[in-house]
Amino acid sequence: MRLPGIVGIVDVDTDAYGHAVVARRMIEHPTDLAVHWVWLPLWHALHAAFTVVGLGFEGVRWLSFAASMATVALVFVCAEREFSPDVAPENAASATVAATLAAVAMAFAPHAIESAVSAEPEAFFSLCVFGGAAALRWERTALAGALFSLAALTRYEAWPLIAAVFAVDVLRRVRREGGVTLAWAIPLATVAVWCAAHRAHSGEWLWFVRENRTFVARALPRLLPVLPPIERRALWYPATIPWINWGTGALLASFAGFALFARERRWPWVLAPLSIVGFVSFAWVRGQHLGLVRHAVSYLPFYALAMGAGALWVATRLRVRRSFRWQLVFVCAASLWFSLRGAHAVSELRARASSRMRSDVAAAAALTAAANVDAVFCDNAVVEVLSRLRPSQFIRWNASDIRPANLHVEQQARRGAWVVSRPERVRAVRAECDVVYESPSVIVLRARSRR
């Protein structure tokens, strides 16, 4: 289902191109932490590595694809292993049926599909968080710590998870159940190193956190002039988004599975999604978060796993546990339901790519086809990345600040100067340039030669 969403279409998430541009700046200035802005550095480092070895932006998209498929496989493996103790030896096939349901749900979740075909970090982050929780569940604390460290350098949602694991570690030691120190100590040390590096660079330990808060305060009124009611915001991440992906029955099965995990103290499967959902929901309710759908991808594997557990529990209560035939019929029907939702999501994705990205793709093609592109004043990350020109060719000024003198200086230093921006931002230099491509959203100008 994910292949039609990546083959033959461009990434529709403009922030993905922003990460790519940061990575290109990172290649040019590897010690300048300011290039990461409010984002954490690991995803940019991966983008930069793919750029250096020639795989580029599309290579990162395939990395997301691989991470998403690995997550689906891991959901199946964890589910089958998790449910097996609850199944009589003569009816072990029930564990496989429940695991298949969980994996299929994850495979066809529309928002997981969208993250799987994007150069955004959510699919990779989801794999790290779910893999870390699985390692905790099976008492591989060093592996859990390593995976949580990767997650903590990718997205902020991993930070409260570290605190939650620390709290559980303290509780387990009080009860003399054995500690999980490495699971929180390794990622905590990683975060501390990152903060210390920022302290040395900018003079502030958490400059990026403060800047992120400032950015949200500016951006949120533009995105949503009127915020949804507080009760809708409170339910958005824990209930509404999973419901959008799978429907009412599947959501109720997930809640039943979480209750089962909590009752039987399978704490990693509850702790990780609870800390992440709690963090993003609290910030969204307070208006310190943009409420973006893609932030839910990190906990969807936990909901899928719980869905399998809940369905198995319901089957037990309805006394159809030993009827493998009826279990198989149910899973086939559920798979059809999930696949139809996934197919609809892919169709919408391709339609959005065709309509929304057409102008940027055409503008990038205009740059790529030119023979004398040496300096490009550009504030459009999509065009920069899709053009495949060298990072050193781009001058990333705000286009509204460009004046004819800037173009002339670059023409004297190099062979040609170009401008890529929104049409309303280039009024000051338009008379000095020829229009190569123009649409309502993007314009490509070439400065006229002065000889």
C-alpha positions as CSV (number, residue, x, y, z in Angstrom):
1,M,0.0,0.0,0.0
2,R,2.9,2.4,0.7
3,L,4.6,1.9,-2.7
4,P,2.0,3.8,-4.7
5,G,2.4,6.6,-2.3
6,I,6.2,7.0,-2.9
7,V,6.7,5.8,-6.5
8,G,6.2,8.5,-9.1
9,I,5.1,11.3,-6.8
10,V,6.9,14.0,-4.8
11,D,6.7,14.5,-1.1
12,V,3.7,16.7,-0.2
13,D,5.0,17.7,3.3
14,T,6.8,21.0,2.9
15,D,8.5,20.7,6.3
16,A,10.3,17.7,4.9
17,Y,12.1,20.0,2.4
18,G,12.9,22.3,5.2
19,H,14.7,19.5,7.0
20,A,16.6,18.9,3.7
21,V,17.7,22.5,3.4
22,V,18.9,22.5,7.0
23,A,20.9,19.4,6.2
24,R,22.4,21.2,3.2
25,R,23.4,24.0,5.5
26,M,24.8,21.5,8.0
27,I,27.1,20.2,5.3
28,E,28.4,23.7,4.7
29,H,28.6,24.6,8.4
30,P,28.8,21.4,10.4
31,T,29.7,23.2,13.7
32,D,27.0,25.8,13.5
33,L,24.2,24.5,15.7
34,A,22.0,27.5,14.8
35,V,21.2,25.9,11.4
36,H,19.0,23.3,13.2
37,W,16.7,26.1,14.4
38,V,14.0,24.6,16.7
39,W,14.6,21.1,15.4
40,L,16.7,18.3,16.9
41,P,19.9,17.3,14.9
42,L,19.7,13.6,14.2
43,W,17.3,13.7,11.3
44,H,19.4,16.5,9.7
45,A,22.5,14.4,10.1
46,L,20.8,11.6,8.3
47,H,19.7,13.9,5.5
48,A,23.2,15.2,5.2
49,A,24.7,11.7,5.1
50,F,22.3,10.7,2.3
51,T,23.2,13.9,0.4
52,V,26.9,13.3,0.7
53,V,26.7,9.8,-0.6
54,G,24.5,10.8,-3.5
55,L,21.2,9.3,-2.4
56,G,19.7,12.7,-1.6
57,F,16.2,13.6,-0.6
58,E,14.6,10.6,-2.3
59,G,17.0,8.3,-0.4
60,V,15.6,9.7,2.9
61,R,12.1,9.0,1.7
62,W,13.1,5.4,1.1
63,L,14.6,5.3,4.6
64,S,11.2,6.4,6.0
65,F,9.6,3.7,3.9
66,A,12.0,1.0,5.3
67,A,11.4,2.3,8.9
68,S,7.7,2.1,8.5
69,M,7.8,-1.5,7.1
70,A,10.1,-2.5,9.9
71,T,7.6,-1.1,12.4
72,V,4.8,-3.2,10.9
73,A,7.0,-6.3,11.1
74,L,8.0,-5.5,14.7
75,V,4.3,-5.0,15.6
76,F,3.6,-8.5,14.3
77,V,6.6,-10.1,16.1
78,C,5.9,-8.3,19.4
79,A,2.1,-9.1,19.2
80,E,2.7,-12.8,18.5
81,R,5.2,-13.1,21.3
82,E,3.1,-11.1,23.7
83,F,-0.1,-13.0,23.1
84,S,1.3,-16.5,23.1
85,P,1.3,-17.0,26.9
86,D,-2.5,-16.3,26.9
87,V,-3.2,-19.0,24.4
88,A,-3.5,-22.7,25.1
89,P,-0.8,-24.8,23.3
90,E,-3.4,-26.6,21.2
91,N,-4.8,-23.3,20.0
92,A,-1.6,-21.3,19.4
93,A,-2.9,-20.1,16.0
94,S,-5.0,-17.5,17.9
95,A,-1.9,-15.6,18.8
96,T,-0.9,-15.4,15.1
97,V,-4.4,-14.3,14.2
98,A,-4.3,-11.5,16.8
99,A,-0.8,-10.5,15.7
100,T,-1.9,-10.4,12.1
101,L,-4.8,-8.1,13.0
102,A,-2.4,-5.7,14.8
103,A,0.1,-5.7,11.9
104,V,-2.5,-5.2,9.2
105,A,-4.0,-2.3,11.2
106,M,-0.6,-0.7,11.4
107,A,0.2,-1.4,7.7
108,F,-3.0,0.3,6.5
109,A,-3.2,3.2,8.9
110,P,-3.6,6.3,6.7
111,H,-1.4,8.5,8.8
112,A,1.3,5.9,9.0
113,I,1.2,5.5,5.2
114,E,1.7,9.3,4.8
115,S,4.7,9.3,7.1
116,A,6.1,6.2,5.3
117,V,6.4,8.1,2.0
118,S,7.8,11.4,3.4
119,A,11.3,12.6,4.3
120,E,9.8,13.8,7.6
121,P,11.2,11.9,10.7
122,E,8.0,10.5,12.1
123,A,8.4,7.0,10.7
124,F,11.9,6.7,11.9
125,F,11.0,8.1,15.3
126,S,8.1,5.7,15.6
127,L,10.4,2.8,15.0
128,C,12.9,4.0,17.6
129,V,10.2,4.5,20.3
130,F,8.3,1.3,19.6
131,G,11.6,-0.7,19.3
132,G,12.8,0.8,22.6
133,A,9.5,-0.1,24.3
134,A,9.9,-3.7,22.9
135,A,13.4,-3.9,24.2
136,L,12.2,-2.7,27.7
137,R,9.5,-5.3,27.6
138,W,12.0,-8.1,27.0
139,E,14.5,-6.6,29.5
140,R,17.1,-5.5,27.1
141,T,17.7,-2.2,28.8
142,A,20.9,-1.2,27.0
143,L,19.2,-1.6,23.6
144,A,16.2,0.4,24.9
145,G,18.5,3.2,26.0
146,A,20.2,3.3,22.6
147,L,16.9,3.4,20.7
148,F,15.5,6.1,23.1
149,S,18.7,8.1,22.5
150,L,18.1,8.1,18.8
151,A,14.5,9.1,19.4
152,A,15.5,11.9,21.8
153,L,17.7,13.5,19.2
154,T,14.9,13.2,16.6
155,R,11.7,14.5,18.3
156,Y,10.9,16.2,21.6
157,E,8.2,13.7,22.3
158,A,10.9,11.3,23.5
159,W,12.0,13.6,26.3
160,P,9.0,13.0,28.6
161,L,9.3,9.3,27.9
162,I,12.8,9.4,29.4
163,A,11.4,11.0,32.5
164,A,8.6,8.3,32.7
165,V,11.1,5.5,32.4
166,F,13.2,7.1,35.2
167,A,10.1,7.2,37.4
168,V,9.3,3.5,36.7
169,D,13.0,2.7,37.5
170,V,12.7,4.3,40.9
171,L,9.4,2.5,41.6
172,R,10.8,-0.9,40.5
173,R,13.8,-0.4,42.8
174,V,11.6,0.5,45.7
175,R,9.7,-2.7,45.1
176,R,13.0,-4.6,44.5
177,E,11.9,-5.7,41.1
178,G,15.2,-4.8,39.3
179,G,16.1,-1.6,37.7
180,V,16.1,-0.4,34.1
181,T,18.7,2.3,34.6
182,L,20.4,2.2,31.2
183,A,17.0,2.7,29.5
184,W,16.8,6.3,30.8
185,A,20.4,7.1,31.7
186,I,21.8,6.7,28.1
187,P,19.2,8.9,26.4
188,L,19.4,11.4,29.3
189,A,23.1,11.7,28.8
190,T,22.5,12.2,25.1
191,V,20.1,15.0,25.7
192,A,22.4,16.6,28.3
193,V,25.3,16.6,25.7
194,W,23.0,18.3,23.1
195,C,21.9,20.9,25.6
196,A,25.5,21.5,26.8
197,A,26.6,22.0,23.2
198,H,23.9,24.6,22.7
199,R,25.0,26.3,25.9
200,A,28.5,26.6,24.6
201,H,27.3,27.8,21.2
202,S,24.4,30.1,22.0
203,G,24.8,30.8,25.7
204,E,21.5,29.1,26.6
205,W,20.9,25.5,27.6
206,L,17.4,25.3,26.0
207,W,17.4,28.1,23.4
208,F,15.7,25.9,20.9
209,V,12.9,25.1,23.2
210,R,12.2,28.8,23.9
211,E,12.4,29.5,20.2
212,N,10.0,26.7,19.4
213,R,7.5,28.2,21.9
214,T,7.9,31.6,20.2
215,F,7.4,30.1,16.7
216,V,4.2,28.3,17.8
217,A,2.8,31.5,19.3
218,R,3.3,33.2,15.9
219,A,2.2,30.4,13.7
220,L,-0.8,29.1,15.5
221,P,-3.1,32.2,15.0
222,R,-2.3,32.0,11.2
223,L,-3.1,28.3,11.0
224,L,-6.2,28.4,13.3
225,P,-7.6,31.9,14.0
226,V,-10.1,30.2,16.3
227,L,-8.9,27.1,18.3
228,P,-11.2,24.1,18.6
229,P,-13.0,23.7,22.0
230,I,-10.8,22.5,24.7
231,E,-12.6,19.1,25.0
232,R,-12.0,18.5,21.3
233,R,-8.3,19.3,21.7
234,A,-8.1,17.0,24.8
235,L,-9.5,14.1,22.7
236,W,-7.6,14.9,19.5
237,Y,-4.5,12.8,20.0
238,P,-5.7,10.0,22.4
239,A,-9.0,9.2,20.6
240,T,-9.8,11.2,17.5
241,I,-6.8,10.5,15.4
242,P,-6.8,6.7,16.1
243,W,-10.5,6.8,15.3
244,I,-9.8,8.5,12.0
245,N,-7.3,5.8,11.1
246,W,-9.3,2.7,12.1
247,G,-12.9,3.4,13.2
248,T,-14.9,3.0,16.3
249,G,-14.6,-0.7,16.8
250,A,-10.9,-0.8,16.4
251,L,-10.5,2.1,18.8
252,L,-12.5,0.4,21.5
253,A,-10.5,-2.8,21.0
254,S,-7.3,-0.7,21.5
255,F,-8.6,0.8,24.8
256,A,-9.5,-2.7,26.0
257,G,-6.0,-3.9,25.1
258,F,-4.4,-1.1,27.0
259,A,-6.6,-1.9,30.0
260,L,-5.4,-5.5,29.7
261,F,-1.8,-4.5,29.5
262,A,-2.2,-2.2,32.6
263,R,-3.9,-4.9,34.6
264,E,-1.2,-7.4,33.8
265,R,1.6,-4.8,34.4
266,R,3.0,-5.0,30.9
267,W,4.1,-1.5,31.6
268,P,6.2,-0.6,28.5
269,W,3.2,-1.0,26.2
270,V,1.3,1.5,28.4
271,L,4.0,3.9,29.5
272,A,5.4,4.9,26.1
273,P,2.1,5.8,24.4
274,L,0.8,7.4,27.6
275,S,3.8,9.7,28.0
276,I,3.8,10.7,24.3
277,V,0.0,11.2,24.1
278,G,0.0,13.1,27.4
279,F,2.8,15.4,26.3
280,V,1.3,16.4,22.9
281,S,-2.2,16.6,24.3
282,F,-1.1,18.9,27.2
283,A,0.8,21.2,24.8
284,W,-2.2,21.2,22.4
285,V,-4.7,22.0,25.1
286,R,-2.5,24.9,26.3
287,G,-2.1,26.2,22.8
288,Q,1.7,25.5,22.7
289,H,1.5,23.0,20.0
290,L,0.2,23.1,16.4
291,G,-1.9,20.0,16.7
292,L,-0.5,18.4,13.6
293,V,-1.7,14.9,12.7
294,R,1.7,13.5,11.9
295,H,2.8,13.8,15.6
296,A,0.4,10.8,16.2
297,V,2.4,8.4,14.1
298,S,4.8,7.7,17.0
299,Y,2.2,6.0,19.1
300,L,0.0,4.3,16.5
301,P,2.0,1.1,16.7
302,F,1.1,0.8,20.4
303,Y,-2.6,1.3,19.5
304,A,-2.3,-1.4,16.9
305,L,-0.6,-3.8,19.3
306,A,-3.3,-3.1,22.0
307,M,-6.0,-3.6,19.3
308,G,-4.8,-7.2,18.8
309,A,-4.8,-7.8,22.5
310,G,-8.3,-6.3,22.9
311,A,-9.7,-8.4,20.0
312,L,-8.2,-11.5,21.5
313,W,-9.8,-10.7,24.9
314,V,-13.2,-10.0,23.3
315,A,-12.9,-13.4,21.4
316,T,-12.3,-15.0,24.8
317,R,-15.3,-13.4,26.3
318,L,-17.5,-14.4,23.4
319,R,-16.2,-18.0,23.6
320,V,-14.9,-18.0,20.0
321,R,-11.3,-18.3,21.0
322,R,-11.0,-21.8,19.8
323,S,-12.9,-21.3,16.6
324,F,-10.0,-20.5,14.3
325,R,-12.3,-20.4,11.3
326,W,-14.3,-17.6,12.8
327,Q,-11.2,-15.7,13.9
328,L,-9.8,-16.0,10.3
329,V,-13.1,-14.6,8.9
330,F,-13.0,-11.7,11.3
331,V,-9.4,-10.8,10.5
332,C,-10.1,-11.0,6.7
333,A,-13.1,-8.6,7.1
334,A,-11.1,-6.3,9.3
335,S,-8.2,-6.3,6.8
336,L,-10.5,-5.4,4.0
337,W,-11.9,-2.5,6.1
338,F,-8.4,-1.3,6.9
339,S,-7.1,-1.7,3.3
340,L,-10.0,0.3,1.9
341,R,-9.1,3.2,4.3
342,G,-5.5,2.9,3.4
343,A,-6.2,2.9,-0.4
344,H,-8.4,6.0,0.0
345,A,-5.5,7.7,1.9
346,V,-3.1,6.9,-0.9
347,S,-5.5,8.2,-3.5
348,E,-5.8,11.5,-1.6
349,L,-2.0,11.7,-1.2
350,R,-1.5,11.3,-5.0
351,A,-4.2,13.9,-5.7
352,R,-2.6,16.4,-3.3
353,A,0.8,15.8,-4.8
354,S,-0.6,16.4,-8.3
355,S,-2.4,19.7,-7.5
356,R,-0.5,21.3,-4.6
357,M,3.1,20.5,-5.8
358,R,2.7,21.1,-9.5
359,S,4.0,24.7,-9.5
360,D,7.0,23.9,-7.3
361,V,8.0,20.9,-9.4
362,A,7.7,23.0,-12.6
363,A,9.8,25.8,-11.0
364,A,12.5,23.3,-10.0
365,A,12.5,21.9,-13.5
366,A,13.1,25.4,-14.9
367,L,16.2,25.7,-12.7
368,T,17.4,22.3,-13.5
369,A,17.1,22.9,-17.3
370,A,19.1,26.1,-17.2
371,A,22.8,26.0,-18.2
372,N,24.1,29.0,-16.2
373,V,22.6,28.8,-12.8
374,D,25.4,29.8,-10.4
375,A,23.7,31.9,-7.8
376,V,20.0,31.5,-6.8
377,F,18.3,33.8,-4.3
378,C,15.7,31.4,-3.0
379,D,13.3,31.2,-0.1
380,N,11.5,28.2,-1.4
381,A,12.8,25.0,0.2
382,V,10.8,22.7,-2.1
383,V,12.3,24.2,-5.3
384,E,15.8,24.2,-3.9
385,V,15.7,20.5,-3.0
386,L,13.8,19.3,-6.1
387,S,16.2,21.2,-8.4
388,R,19.1,19.0,-7.4
389,L,21.5,21.9,-7.7
390,R,24.5,22.1,-5.3
391,P,23.8,23.7,-1.9
392,S,26.6,26.3,-2.6
393,Q,24.6,27.7,-5.5
394,F,21.8,28.9,-3.2
395,I,21.7,32.2,-1.3
396,R,18.9,31.8,1.2
397,W,17.7,35.3,1.7
398,N,14.2,36.4,2.2
399,A,13.3,37.4,-1.3
400,S,11.6,40.5,-0.2
401,D,15.0,41.9,0.9
402,I,16.7,41.4,-2.5
403,R,17.5,44.6,-4.4
404,P,18.9,45.0,-7.9
405,A,22.4,45.8,-6.4
406,N,22.4,42.3,-4.9
407,L,21.8,40.7,-8.3
408,H,24.6,42.8,-9.9
409,V,27.1,41.8,-7.2
410,E,26.4,38.1,-7.8
411,Q,26.5,38.5,-11.6
412,Q,30.0,40.1,-11.3
413,A,31.2,37.3,-9.0
414,R,29.6,34.5,-10.9
415,R,28.0,33.9,-14.3
416,G,24.3,34.3,-13.6
417,A,21.9,35.3,-10.8
418,W,18.4,33.9,-10.4
419,V,15.5,34.5,-8.0
420,V,13.0,32.0,-6.8
421,S,10.2,33.2,-4.5
422,R,6.5,34.1,-4.3
423,P,5.4,36.6,-7.0
424,E,4.5,39.3,-4.5
425,R,7.9,39.2,-2.9
426,V,10.0,40.1,-6.0
427,R,8.6,43.4,-7.0
428,A,11.8,45.3,-6.3
429,V,13.8,43.2,-8.8
430,R,11.3,42.1,-11.4
431,A,12.2,44.9,-13.8
432,E,15.8,43.7,-13.8
433,C,14.9,40.1,-14.7
434,D,13.3,37.9,-17.2
435,V,10.5,35.6,-16.1
436,V,11.4,31.9,-16.7
437,Y,8.4,30.4,-14.9
438,E,5.5,31.9,-13.0
439,S,2.4,30.6,-11.2
440,P,0.2,32.1,-8.4
441,S,2.5,30.6,-5.8
442,V,6.0,30.6,-7.2
443,I,8.1,32.6,-9.7
444,V,11.5,32.0,-11.2
445,L,13.4,35.0,-12.5
446,R,16.8,35.3,-14.3
447,A,18.7,38.5,-13.9
448,R,19.5,40.2,-17.2
449,S,23.2,40.4,-18.1
450,R,24.9,43.8,-17.8
451,R,27.8,43.9,-20.3
